[in-house]
Amino acid sequence: MEKPGVWMMELDRFGYTLRVMGRTKEEAEDAMREEYIRAYAKINGIYEEAFAQAIGRSALCGDPDEEDEDVACYRAAFENNEAHFYEFGKVEWE
């Protein structure tokens, strides 16, 4: 039986701390990735859809040497970041 709680993810980018919570790990991580793509594209004046497609192509080929700078920034942002589960009513010491 799954304990009640929330999946949370934080990412320090663009001069802010981005924070998302979701019912599942995938929901939290997908929301963070979508927001990162939207914000990065807007800040850097590139097309959001083209950026998302470049990330997808990079994930398929798996060759970091073939990545452009934008995709490398995306990969670095999520390299060591993932959502963590926080159980309701339980104190977490970090």
Biopython code that builds the backbone (N, CA, C, O; Angstrom):
import numpy as np
from Bio.PDB.StructureBuilder import StructureBuilder

atoms = [
    (1, "MET", "N", (0.835, -1.189, 0.000)),
    (1, "MET", "CA", (0.000, 0.000, 0.000)),
    (1, "MET", "C", (0.878, 1.251, 0.000)),
    (1, "MET", "O", (1.776, 1.394, 0.830)),
    (2, "GLU", "N", (0.611, 2.136, -0.926)),
    (2, "GLU", "CA", (1.401, 3.359, -1.033)),
    (2, "GLU", "C", (1.007, 4.333, 0.071)),
    (2, "GLU", "O", (-0.176, 4.531, 0.347)),
    (3, "LYS", "N", (1.999, 4.929, 0.689)),
    (3, "LYS", "CA", (1.758, 5.894, 1.756)),
    (3, "LYS", "C", (1.353, 7.222, 1.141)),
    (3, "LYS", "O", (1.796, 7.561, 0.044)),
    (4, "PRO", "N", (0.508, 7.981, 1.847)),
    (4, "PRO", "CA", (0.106, 9.282, 1.299)),
    (4, "PRO", "C", (1.268, 10.274, 1.366)),
    (4, "PRO", "O", (1.978, 10.364, 2.368)),
    (5, "GLY", "N", (1.436, 10.999, 0.290)),
    (5, "GLY", "CA", (2.509, 11.978, 0.224)),
    (5, "GLY", "C", (2.510, 12.680, -1.111)),
    (5, "GLY", "O", (1.518, 12.674, -1.840)),
    (6, "VAL", "N", (3.644, 13.286, -1.419)),
    (6, "VAL", "CA", (3.761, 14.069, -2.641)),
    (6, "VAL", "C", (5.175, 13.907, -3.200)),
    (6, "VAL", "O", (6.142, 13.761, -2.453)),
    (7, "TRP", "N", (5.270, 13.937, -4.507)),
    (7, "TRP", "CA", (6.566, 13.940, -5.184)),
    (7, "TRP", "C", (6.930, 15.399, -5.448)),
    (7, "TRP", "O", (6.126, 16.155, -5.993)),
    (8, "MET", "N", (8.133, 15.789, -5.063)),
    (8, "MET", "CA", (8.561, 17.178, -5.243)),
    (8, "MET", "C", (9.918, 17.208, -5.945)),
    (8, "MET", "O", (10.774, 16.347, -5.740)),
    (9, "MET", "N", (10.075, 18.221, -6.772)),
    (9, "MET", "CA", (11.335, 18.415, -7.486)),
    (9, "MET", "C", (11.662, 19.892, -7.489)),
    (9, "MET", "O", (10.780, 20.730, -7.673)),
    (10, "GLU", "N", (12.937, 20.213, -7.285)),
    (10, "GLU", "CA", (13.405, 21.594, -7.350)),
    (10, "GLU", "C", (14.558, 21.685, -8.331)),
    (10, "GLU", "O", (15.337, 20.747, -8.499)),
    (11, "LEU", "N", (14.645, 22.826, -8.967)),
    (11, "LEU", "CA", (15.700, 23.070, -9.946)),
    (11, "LEU", "C", (16.088, 24.541, -9.843)),
    (11, "LEU", "O", (15.228, 25.414, -9.961)),
    (12, "ASP", "N", (17.353, 24.823, -9.629)),
    (12, "ASP", "CA", (17.834, 26.204, -9.574)),
    (12, "ASP", "C", (18.333, 26.610, -10.956)),
    (12, "ASP", "O", (19.406, 26.197, -11.397)),
    (13, "ARG", "N", (17.521, 27.437, -11.630)),
    (13, "ARG", "CA", (17.857, 27.894, -12.973)),
    (13, "ARG", "C", (17.250, 29.263, -13.213)),
    (13, "ARG", "O", (16.262, 29.639, -12.581)),
    (14, "PHE", "N", (17.845, 29.993, -14.123)),
    (14, "PHE", "CA", (17.317, 31.281, -14.589)),
    (14, "PHE", "C", (17.234, 32.316, -13.456)),
    (14, "PHE", "O", (16.445, 33.257, -13.530)),
    (15, "GLY", "N", (18.043, 32.137, -12.421)),
    (15, "GLY", "CA", (18.032, 33.064, -11.292)),
    (15, "GLY", "C", (16.903, 32.811, -10.308)),
    (15, "GLY", "O", (16.630, 33.652, -9.451)),
    (16, "TYR", "N", (16.244, 31.664, -10.420)),
    (16, "TYR", "CA", (15.119, 31.312, -9.544)),
    (16, "TYR", "C", (15.247, 29.863, -9.098)),
    (16, "TYR", "O", (16.016, 29.090, -9.669)),
    (17, "THR", "N", (14.489, 29.509, -8.078)),
    (17, "THR", "CA", (14.305, 28.106, -7.726)),
    (17, "THR", "C", (12.946, 27.700, -8.259)),
    (17, "THR", "O", (11.920, 28.236, -7.841)),
    (18, "LEU", "N", (12.939, 26.754, -9.180)),
    (18, "LEU", "CA", (11.696, 26.220, -9.724)),
    (18, "LEU", "C", (11.314, 25.026, -8.856)),
    (18, "LEU", "O", (12.159, 24.178, -8.568)),
    (19, "ARG", "N", (10.063, 24.949, -8.441)),
    (19, "ARG", "CA", (9.604, 23.871, -7.569)),
    (19, "ARG", "C", (8.279, 23.340, -8.099)),
    (19, "ARG", "O", (7.385, 24.108, -8.455)),
    (20, "VAL", "N", (8.168, 22.027, -8.146)),
    (20, "VAL", "CA", (6.935, 21.399, -8.612)),
    (20, "VAL", "C", (6.597, 20.230, -7.710)),
    (20, "VAL", "O", (7.485, 19.566, -7.173)),
    (21, "MET", "N", (5.315, 19.985, -7.548)),
    (21, "MET", "CA", (4.837, 18.838, -6.800)),
    (21, "MET", "C", (3.866, 18.056, -7.668)),
    (21, "MET", "O", (3.112, 18.637, -8.449)),
    (22, "GLY", "N", (3.889, 16.752, -7.532)),
    (22, "GLY", "CA", (2.996, 15.915, -8.319)),
    (22, "GLY", "C", (2.548, 14.688, -7.546)),
    (22, "GLY", "O", (3.137, 14.327, -6.527)),
    (23, "ARG", "N", (1.505, 14.059, -8.044)),
    (23, "ARG", "CA", (0.993, 12.833, -7.422)),
    (23, "ARG", "C", (1.913, 11.643, -7.704)),
    (23, "ARG", "O", (1.953, 10.681, -6.937)),
    (24, "THR", "N", (2.655, 11.724, -8.824)),
    (24, "THR", "CA", (3.605, 10.668, -9.177)),
    (24, "THR", "C", (4.944, 11.310, -9.514)),
    (24, "THR", "O", (5.026, 12.508, -9.787)),
    (25, "LYS", "N", (5.983, 10.497, -9.490)),
    (25, "LYS", "CA", (7.321, 10.982, -9.852)),
    (25, "LYS", "C", (7.321, 11.494, -11.286)),
    (25, "LYS", "O", (7.892, 12.543, -11.583)),
    (26, "GLU", "N", (6.677, 10.743, -12.168)),
    (26, "GLU", "CA", (6.638, 11.119, -13.583)),
    (26, "GLU", "C", (5.907, 12.443, -13.788)),
    (26, "GLU", "O", (6.332, 13.272, -14.593)),
    (27, "GLU", "N", (4.807, 12.641, -13.062)),
    (27, "GLU", "CA", (4.057, 13.883, -13.188)),
    (27, "GLU", "C", (4.921, 15.083, -12.794)),
    (27, "GLU", "O", (4.927, 16.101, -13.486)),
    (28, "ALA", "N", (5.646, 14.962, -11.688)),
    (28, "ALA", "CA", (6.502, 16.064, -11.236)),
    (28, "ALA", "C", (7.644, 16.314, -12.222)),
    (28, "ALA", "O", (7.906, 17.460, -12.588)),
    (29, "GLU", "N", (8.319, 15.258, -12.649)),
    (29, "GLU", "CA", (9.461, 15.421, -13.557)),
    (29, "GLU", "C", (9.026, 15.925, -14.920)),
    (29, "GLU", "O", (9.699, 16.776, -15.501)),
    (30, "ASP", "N", (7.919, 15.422, -15.445)),
    (30, "ASP", "CA", (7.429, 15.893, -16.744)),
    (30, "ASP", "C", (7.063, 17.369, -16.697)),
    (30, "ASP", "O", (7.372, 18.119, -17.623)),
    (31, "ALA", "N", (6.404, 17.788, -15.617)),
    (31, "ALA", "CA", (6.034, 19.199, -15.484)),
    (31, "ALA", "C", (7.271, 20.084, -15.419)),
    (31, "ALA", "O", (7.294, 21.162, -16.013)),
    (32, "MET", "N", (8.310, 19.633, -14.696)),
    (32, "MET", "CA", (9.535, 20.424, -14.587)),
    (32, "MET", "C", (10.229, 20.520, -15.946)),
    (32, "MET", "O", (10.707, 21.590, -16.325)),
    (33, "ARG", "N", (10.284, 19.432, -16.662)),
    (33, "ARG", "CA", (10.933, 19.434, -17.980)),
    (33, "ARG", "C", (10.188, 20.358, -18.956)),
    (33, "ARG", "O", (10.812, 21.100, -19.715)),
    (34, "GLU", "N", (8.867, 20.303, -18.929)),
    (34, "GLU", "CA", (8.078, 21.170, -19.808)),
    (34, "GLU", "C", (8.301, 22.649, -19.470)),
    (34, "GLU", "O", (8.440, 23.482, -20.366)),
    (35, "GLU", "N", (8.332, 22.962, -18.198)),
    (35, "GLU", "CA", (8.540, 24.357, -17.797)),
    (35, "GLU", "C", (9.947, 24.825, -18.147)),
    (35, "GLU", "O", (10.132, 25.959, -18.589)),
    (36, "TYR", "N", (10.944, 23.954, -17.952)),
    (36, "TYR", "CA", (12.317, 24.300, -18.303)),
    (36, "TYR", "C", (12.411, 24.613, -19.795)),
    (36, "TYR", "O", (13.003, 25.619, -20.186)),
    (37, "ILE", "N", (11.835, 23.760, -20.616)),
    (37, "ILE", "CA", (11.878, 23.958, -22.072)),
    (37, "ILE", "C", (11.208, 25.281, -22.443)),
    (37, "ILE", "O", (11.748, 26.053, -23.236)),
    (38, "ARG", "N", (10.026, 25.541, -21.867)),
    (38, "ARG", "CA", (9.296, 26.780, -22.157)),
    (38, "ARG", "C", (10.116, 28.009, -21.751)),
    (38, "ARG", "O", (10.260, 28.946, -22.536)),
    (39, "ALA", "N", (10.650, 28.004, -20.530)),
    (39, "ALA", "CA", (11.399, 29.157, -20.032)),
    (39, "ALA", "C", (12.715, 29.344, -20.788)),
    (39, "ALA", "O", (13.061, 30.466, -21.159)),
    (40, "TYR", "N", (13.446, 28.260, -21.017)),
    (40, "TYR", "CA", (14.731, 28.358, -21.713)),
    (40, "TYR", "C", (14.539, 28.917, -23.116)),
    (40, "TYR", "O", (15.297, 29.780, -23.557)),
    (41, "ALA", "N", (13.528, 28.423, -23.811)),
    (41, "ALA", "CA", (13.269, 28.897, -25.171)),
    (41, "ALA", "C", (12.930, 30.384, -25.165)),
    (41, "ALA", "O", (13.440, 31.140, -25.991)),
    (42, "LYS", "N", (12.081, 30.802, -24.247)),
    (42, "LYS", "CA", (11.693, 32.213, -24.177)),
    (42, "LYS", "C", (12.889, 33.107, -23.845)),
    (42, "LYS", "O", (13.094, 34.135, -24.489)),
    (43, "ILE", "N", (13.664, 32.724, -22.857)),
    (43, "ILE", "CA", (14.812, 33.522, -22.419)),
    (43, "ILE", "C", (15.862, 33.629, -23.512)),
    (43, "ILE", "O", (16.490, 34.676, -23.672)),
    (44, "ASN", "N", (16.058, 32.550, -24.268)),
    (44, "ASN", "CA", (17.115, 32.508, -25.279)),
    (44, "ASN", "C", (16.625, 32.808, -26.694)),
    (44, "ASN", "O", (17.400, 32.718, -27.646)),
    (45, "GLY", "N", (15.355, 33.163, -26.842)),
    (45, "GLY", "CA", (14.834, 33.557, -28.144)),
    (45, "GLY", "C", (14.853, 32.450, -29.182)),
    (45, "GLY", "O", (15.117, 32.699, -30.358)),
    (46, "ILE", "N", (14.574, 31.227, -28.747)),
    (46, "ILE", "CA", (14.522, 30.116, -29.697)),
    (46, "ILE", "C", (13.099, 29.548, -29.698)),
    (46, "ILE", "O", (12.315, 29.813, -28.786)),
    (47, "TYR", "N", (12.781, 28.774, -30.720)),
    (47, "TYR", "CA", (11.457, 28.188, -30.822)),
    (47, "TYR", "C", (11.342, 27.002, -29.870)),
    (47, "TYR", "O", (12.155, 26.078, -29.899)),
    (48, "GLU", "N", (10.321, 27.051, -29.034)),
    (48, "GLU", "CA", (10.110, 26.023, -28.016)),
    (48, "GLU", "C", (9.992, 24.630, -28.626)),
    (48, "GLU", "O", (10.622, 23.685, -28.151)),
    (49, "GLU", "N", (9.185, 24.503, -29.677)),
    (49, "GLU", "CA", (8.967, 23.193, -30.286)),
    (49, "GLU", "C", (10.254, 22.645, -30.914)),
    (49, "GLU", "O", (10.539, 21.453, -30.803)),
    (50, "ALA", "N", (11.018, 23.500, -31.562)),
    (50, "ALA", "CA", (12.282, 23.056, -32.166)),
    (50, "ALA", "C", (13.264, 22.611, -31.086)),
    (50, "ALA", "O", (13.990, 21.632, -31.263)),
    (51, "PHE", "N", (13.283, 23.329, -29.976)),
    (51, "PHE", "CA", (14.151, 22.967, -28.853)),
    (51, "PHE", "C", (13.740, 21.604, -28.293)),
    (51, "PHE", "O", (14.593, 20.749, -28.053)),
    (52, "ALA", "N", (12.448, 21.400, -28.086)),
    (52, "ALA", "CA", (11.955, 20.126, -27.565)),
    (52, "ALA", "C", (12.300, 18.983, -28.522)),
    (52, "ALA", "O", (12.666, 17.894, -28.081)),
    (53, "GLN", "N", (12.187, 19.224, -29.814)),
    (53, "GLN", "CA", (12.527, 18.195, -30.803)),
    (53, "GLN", "C", (14.022, 17.884, -30.776)),
    (53, "GLN", "O", (14.414, 16.725, -30.908)),
    (54, "ALA", "N", (14.856, 18.908, -30.607)),
    (54, "ALA", "CA", (16.310, 18.689, -30.530)),
    (54, "ALA", "C", (16.659, 17.842, -29.312)),
    (54, "ALA", "O", (17.540, 16.985, -29.378)),
    (55, "ILE", "N", (15.967, 18.083, -28.201)),
    (55, "ILE", "CA", (16.190, 17.284, -26.991)),
    (55, "ILE", "C", (15.796, 15.838, -27.256)),
    (55, "ILE", "O", (16.512, 14.918, -26.859)),
    (56, "GLY", "N", (14.672, 15.631, -27.917)),
    (56, "GLY", "CA", (14.220, 14.281, -28.253)),
    (56, "GLY", "C", (15.184, 13.553, -29.167)),
    (56, "GLY", "O", (15.470, 12.373, -28.964)),
    (57, "ARG", "N", (15.686, 14.251, -30.174)),
    (57, "ARG", "CA", (16.653, 13.633, -31.096)),
    (57, "ARG", "C", (17.924, 13.259, -30.348)),
    (57, "ARG", "O", (18.493, 12.193, -30.582)),
    (58, "SER", "N", (18.372, 14.128, -29.451)),
    (58, "SER", "CA", (19.583, 13.863, -28.682)),
    (58, "SER", "C", (19.406, 12.633, -27.798)),
    (58, "SER", "O", (20.320, 11.821, -27.659)),
    (59, "ALA", "N", (18.221, 12.506, -27.202)),
    (59, "ALA", "CA", (17.957, 11.350, -26.343)),
    (59, "ALA", "C", (17.973, 10.064, -27.156)),
    (59, "ALA", "O", (18.394, 9.023, -26.653)),
    (60, "LEU", "N", (17.519, 10.120, -28.407)),
    (60, "LEU", "CA", (17.500, 8.932, -29.257)),
    (60, "LEU", "C", (18.889, 8.527, -29.706)),
    (60, "LEU", "O", (19.224, 7.342, -29.705)),
    (61, "CYS", "N", (19.714, 9.517, -30.095)),
    (61, "CYS", "CA", (21.042, 9.171, -30.613)),
    (61, "CYS", "C", (22.027, 8.907, -29.483)),
    (61, "CYS", "O", (22.956, 8.115, -29.641)),
    (62, "GLY", "N", (21.828, 9.578, -28.321)),
    (62, "GLY", "CA", (22.673, 9.329, -27.161)),
    (62, "GLY", "C", (24.118, 9.752, -27.303)),
    (62, "GLY", "O", (24.957, 9.313, -26.516)),
    (63, "ASP", "N", (24.446, 10.591, -28.281)),
    (63, "ASP", "CA", (25.831, 11.024, -28.481)),
    (63, "ASP", "C", (25.992, 12.478, -28.044)),
    (63, "ASP", "O", (25.616, 13.386, -28.785)),
    (64, "PRO", "N", (26.551, 12.716, -26.842)),
    (64, "PRO", "CA", (26.705, 14.083, -26.356)),
    (64, "PRO", "C", (27.564, 14.969, -27.258)),
    (64, "PRO", "O", (27.422, 16.191, -27.232)),
    (65, "ASP", "N", (28.449, 14.375, -28.051)),
    (65, "ASP", "CA", (29.285, 15.165, -28.950)),
    (65, "ASP", "C", (28.472, 15.798, -30.072)),
    (65, "ASP", "O", (28.904, 16.778, -30.679)),
    (66, "GLU", "N", (27.298, 15.243, -30.349)),
    (66, "GLU", "CA", (26.447, 15.752, -31.417)),
    (66, "GLU", "C", (25.453, 16.816, -30.917)),
    (66, "GLU", "O", (24.725, 17.403, -31.717)),
    (67, "GLU", "N", (25.421, 17.062, -29.610)),
    (67, "GLU", "CA", (24.467, 18.006, -29.039)),
    (67, "GLU", "C", (24.884, 19.446, -29.308)),
    (67, "GLU", "O", (26.071, 19.767, -29.372)),
    (68, "ASP", "N", (23.883, 20.302, -29.465)),
    (68, "ASP", "CA", (24.192, 21.716, -29.532)),
    (68, "ASP", "C", (24.229, 22.257, -28.099)),
    (68, "ASP", "O", (23.906, 21.541, -27.151)),
    (69, "GLU", "N", (24.615, 23.495, -27.953)),
    (69, "GLU", "CA", (24.784, 24.095, -26.627)),
    (69, "GLU", "C", (23.484, 24.103, -25.824)),
    (69, "GLU", "O", (23.500, 23.869, -24.616)),
    (70, "ASP", "N", (22.364, 24.370, -26.488)),
    (70, "ASP", "CA", (21.074, 24.420, -25.797)),
    (70, "ASP", "C", (20.711, 23.056, -25.200)),
    (70, "ASP", "O", (20.263, 22.971, -24.057)),
    (71, "VAL", "N", (20.904, 22.012, -25.968)),
    (71, "VAL", "CA", (20.587, 20.660, -25.492)),
    (71, "VAL", "C", (21.551, 20.265, -24.371)),
    (71, "VAL", "O", (21.144, 19.603, -23.416)),
    (72, "ALA", "N", (22.804, 20.656, -24.476)),
    (72, "ALA", "CA", (23.778, 20.362, -23.421)),
    (72, "ALA", "C", (23.372, 21.042, -22.110)),
    (72, "ALA", "O", (23.533, 20.458, -21.038)),
    (73, "CYS", "N", (22.853, 22.257, -22.185)),
    (73, "CYS", "CA", (22.376, 22.967, -20.984)),
    (73, "CYS", "C", (21.202, 22.224, -20.367)),
    (73, "CYS", "O", (21.127, 22.073, -19.148)),
    (74, "TYR", "N", (20.293, 21.763, -21.204)),
    (74, "TYR", "CA", (19.139, 20.990, -20.731)),
    (74, "TYR", "C", (19.608, 19.727, -20.019)),
    (74, "TYR", "O", (19.166, 19.428, -18.909)),
    (75, "ARG", "N", (20.489, 19.002, -20.655)),
    (75, "ARG", "CA", (20.989, 17.750, -20.079)),
    (75, "ARG", "C", (21.670, 18.019, -18.733)),
    (75, "ARG", "O", (21.469, 17.264, -17.781)),
    (76, "ALA", "N", (22.462, 19.075, -18.644)),
    (76, "ALA", "CA", (23.153, 19.416, -17.396)),
    (76, "ALA", "C", (22.166, 19.777, -16.290)),
    (76, "ALA", "O", (22.386, 19.445, -15.125)),
    (77, "ALA", "N", (21.082, 20.454, -16.654)),
    (77, "ALA", "CA", (20.091, 20.866, -15.653)),
    (77, "ALA", "C", (19.443, 19.665, -14.975)),
    (77, "ALA", "O", (19.125, 19.724, -13.787)),
    (78, "PHE", "N", (19.244, 18.574, -15.718)),
    (78, "PHE", "CA", (18.529, 17.428, -15.176)),
    (78, "PHE", "C", (19.429, 16.243, -14.835)),
    (78, "PHE", "O", (18.953, 15.205, -14.375)),
    (79, "GLU", "N", (20.722, 16.403, -15.064)),
    (79, "GLU", "CA", (21.652, 15.296, -14.887)),
    (79, "GLU", "C", (21.597, 14.677, -13.483)),
    (79, "GLU", "O", (21.548, 13.453, -13.353)),
    (80, "ASN", "N", (21.603, 15.481, -12.466)),
    (80, "ASN", "CA", (21.605, 14.969, -11.092)),
    (80, "ASN", "C", (20.367, 15.403, -10.320)),
    (80, "ASN", "O", (20.390, 15.459, -9.091)),
    (81, "ASN", "N", (19.304, 15.703, -11.020)),
    (81, "ASN", "CA", (18.076, 16.161, -10.379)),
    (81, "ASN", "C", (16.940, 15.218, -10.707)),
    (81, "ASN", "O", (16.728, 14.854, -11.864)),
    (82, "GLU", "N", (16.220, 14.829, -9.683)),
    (82, "GLU", "CA", (15.023, 14.018, -9.878)),
    (82, "GLU", "C", (14.047, 14.320, -8.753)),
    (82, "GLU", "O", (14.419, 14.886, -7.725)),
    (83, "ALA", "N", (12.807, 13.941, -8.959)),
    (83, "ALA", "CA", (11.782, 14.164, -7.945)),
    (83, "ALA", "C", (12.012, 13.226, -6.767)),
    (83, "ALA", "O", (12.504, 12.109, -6.927)),
    (84, "HIS", "N", (11.646, 13.703, -5.585)),
    (84, "HIS", "CA", (11.766, 12.919, -4.356)),
    (84, "HIS", "C", (10.405, 12.827, -3.690)),
    (84, "HIS", "O", (9.609, 13.764, -3.748)),
    (85, "PHE", "N", (10.144, 11.690, -3.057)),
    (85, "PHE", "CA", (8.863, 11.472, -2.393)),
    (85, "PHE", "C", (8.931, 11.968, -0.956)),
    (85, "PHE", "O", (9.873, 11.661, -0.226)),
    (86, "TYR", "N", (7.927, 12.736, -0.560)),
    (86, "TYR", "CA", (7.806, 13.233, 0.806)),
    (86, "TYR", "C", (6.480, 12.725, 1.359)),
    (86, "TYR", "O", (5.407, 13.053, 0.854)),
    (87, "GLU", "N", (6.584, 11.918, 2.406)),
    (87, "GLU", "CA", (5.393, 11.344, 3.024)),
    (87, "GLU", "C", (4.722, 12.383, 3.915)),
    (87, "GLU", "O", (5.392, 13.076, 4.679)),
    (88, "PHE", "N", (3.407, 12.489, 3.817)),
    (88, "PHE", "CA", (2.661, 13.416, 4.660)),
    (88, "PHE", "C", (2.836, 13.026, 6.130)),
    (88, "PHE", "O", (2.779, 11.848, 6.481)),
    (89, "GLY", "N", (3.049, 14.028, 6.978)),
    (89, "GLY", "CA", (3.151, 13.799, 8.419)),
    (89, "GLY", "C", (4.486, 13.242, 8.877)),
    (89, "GLY", "O", (4.641, 12.907, 10.051)),
    (90, "LYS", "N", (5.450, 13.136, 7.977)),
    (90, "LYS", "CA", (6.761, 12.607, 8.335)),
    (90, "LYS", "C", (7.791, 13.720, 8.162)),
    (90, "LYS", "O", (7.842, 14.373, 7.119)),
    (91, "VAL", "N", (8.604, 13.928, 9.183)),
    (91, "VAL", "CA", (9.635, 14.963, 9.126)),
    (91, "VAL", "C", (10.827, 14.435, 8.354)),
    (91, "VAL", "O", (11.312, 13.336, 8.623)),
    (92, "GLU", "N", (11.301, 15.221, 7.392)),
    (92, "GLU", "CA", (12.480, 14.875, 6.599)),
    (92, "GLU", "C", (13.643, 15.745, 7.054)),
    (92, "GLU", "O", (13.512, 16.967, 7.120)),
    (93, "TRP", "N", (14.757, 15.142, 7.363)),
    (93, "TRP", "CA", (15.968, 15.886, 7.729)),
    (93, "TRP", "C", (16.907, 15.850, 6.530)),
    (93, "TRP", "O", (17.277, 14.782, 6.042)),
    (94, "GLU", "N", (17.277, 17.019, 6.074)),
    (94, "GLU", "CA", (18.210, 17.091, 4.936)),
    (94, "GLU", "C", (19.392, 17.964, 5.295)),
    (94, "GLU", "O", (20.291, 18.154, 4.476)),
]
sb = StructureBuilder()
sb.init_structure("model")
sb.init_model(0)
sb.init_chain("A")
sb.init_seg("    ")
for serial, (resi, resn, name, xyz) in enumerate(atoms, 1):
    if name == "N":
        sb.init_residue(resn, " ", resi, " ")
    sb.init_atom(name, np.array(xyz, "f"), 0.0, 1.0, " ", f" {name:<3s}", serial, name[0])
structure = sb.get_structure()
